[in-house]
Amino acid sequence: MKYFDLNNGERMPMVGIGTFLFSPAEAENSVYEALMAGYPLIDTANAYMNERGVGRGIKRSGGKRELKLPSGERKIAVGRIICGFV
Protein backbone atom coordinates (compact mmCIF):
# COMPACT_ATOMS: atom_id res chain seq x y z
CA MET A 1 0.00 0.00 0.00
CA LYS A 2 1.23 3.50 -0.79
CA TYR A 3 0.84 6.37 1.66
CA PHE A 4 1.04 10.15 1.84
CA ASP A 5 3.19 11.42 4.70
CA LEU A 6 1.27 14.19 6.47
CA ASN A 7 2.80 17.19 8.24
CA ASN A 8 1.69 15.86 11.64
CA GLY A 9 3.68 12.63 11.22
CA GLU A 10 0.66 10.48 10.36
CA ARG A 11 0.53 8.43 7.17
CA MET A 12 -2.62 8.53 5.04
CA PRO A 13 -3.32 5.65 2.63
CA MET A 14 -3.70 6.51 -1.06
CA VAL A 15 -6.49 3.94 -1.46
CA GLY A 16 -9.96 4.46 -0.06
CA ILE A 17 -13.65 4.89 -0.82
CA GLY A 18 -15.37 8.18 -1.59
CA THR A 19 -19.02 8.74 -0.72
CA PHE A 20 -19.88 11.73 -2.96
CA LEU A 21 -23.36 11.43 -4.57
CA PHE A 22 -24.28 8.37 -2.46
CA SER A 23 -27.64 8.31 -0.73
CA PRO A 24 -27.40 7.54 3.00
CA ALA A 25 -28.38 3.90 2.32
CA GLU A 26 -25.80 3.59 -0.48
CA ALA A 27 -23.17 5.19 1.75
CA GLU A 28 -23.92 2.73 4.57
CA ASN A 29 -23.69 -0.33 2.35
CA SER A 30 -20.66 0.90 0.40
CA VAL A 31 -18.71 1.87 3.52
CA TYR A 32 -19.55 -1.43 5.18
CA GLU A 33 -18.43 -3.45 2.13
CA ALA A 34 -15.29 -1.34 1.68
CA LEU A 35 -14.25 -1.81 5.32
CA MET A 36 -14.92 -5.54 5.13
CA ALA A 37 -12.74 -5.68 1.99
CA GLY A 38 -9.91 -3.89 3.85
CA TYR A 39 -10.14 -0.36 2.47
CA PRO A 40 -8.31 1.81 5.01
CA LEU A 41 -9.74 5.25 4.12
CA ILE A 42 -13.25 6.73 3.95
CA ASP A 43 -13.73 10.14 2.34
CA THR A 44 -16.89 12.02 3.31
CA ALA A 45 -18.08 15.60 3.80
CA ASN A 46 -20.97 17.33 5.48
CA ALA A 47 -22.09 18.67 2.09
CA TYR A 48 -22.69 15.10 0.84
CA MET A 49 -25.57 14.80 3.35
CA ASN A 50 -24.90 11.09 3.92
CA GLU A 51 -22.74 11.16 7.05
CA ARG A 52 -25.25 9.17 9.10
CA GLY A 53 -25.11 6.41 6.49
CA VAL A 54 -21.31 6.49 6.62
CA GLY A 55 -21.46 6.22 10.42
CA ARG A 56 -23.93 3.32 10.26
CA GLY A 57 -21.63 1.53 7.78
CA ILE A 58 -18.68 1.94 10.14
CA LYS A 59 -20.75 0.76 13.10
CA ARG A 60 -22.11 -2.23 11.16
CA SER A 61 -18.57 -3.28 10.21
CA GLY A 62 -17.79 -3.75 13.90
CA GLY A 63 -15.32 -0.86 13.85
CA LYS A 64 -14.50 0.73 17.16
CA ARG A 65 -13.52 4.34 17.88
CA GLU A 66 -9.91 3.26 17.34
CA LEU A 67 -10.52 1.84 13.87
CA LYS A 68 -8.11 -0.87 12.78
CA LEU A 69 -7.99 -3.30 9.89
CA PRO A 70 -7.50 -7.02 10.61
CA SER A 71 -3.81 -6.49 9.75
CA GLY A 72 -3.58 -3.95 12.60
CA GLU A 73 -3.34 -1.03 10.19
CA ARG A 74 -5.36 2.05 11.19
CA LYS A 75 -8.45 3.07 9.26
CA ILE A 76 -8.85 6.75 8.49
CA ALA A 77 -12.04 8.75 7.95
CA VAL A 78 -11.59 12.05 6.14
CA GLY A 79 -14.30 14.68 6.42
CA ARG A 80 -14.68 18.26 5.28
CA ILE A 81 -16.88 21.20 6.18
CA ILE A 82 -17.55 23.58 3.31
CA CYS A 83 -17.69 27.21 4.45
CA GLY A 84 -19.25 30.01 2.47
CA PHE A 85 -18.28 33.65 2.61
CA VAL A 86 -20.83 36.43 3.04
RAUR-V356635 format. One record per pair of residues at least 6 apart in sequence whose C-alpha atoms are under 7 Angstrom apart, sorted by the first residue. I is the first residue (numbers start at 1). J is the second residue. Records with the same first field share a line. If there is no record, write none. Layout:
I=J, J
This chain:
2=13, 14
3=11, 12, 13, 14
4=11, 12, 13, 14
5=11, 12
13=40, 41
15=39, 41
16=39, 40, 41, 42
17=34, 41, 42, 43
18=42, 43, 44
19=27, 43, 44
20=44, 48
21=48
22=50
23=50
24=50, 52, 53
25=53
27=50, 53, 54
28=53, 54, 56, 57
29=57
31=54, 57, 58
32=57, 58, 60, 61
35=61
36=61
38=69
40=74, 75, 76
41=75, 76, 77
42=76, 77, 78
43=77, 78, 79
44=78, 79, 80
45=79, 80, 81
46=80, 81
47=82
67=74, 75
68=74, 75
69=75
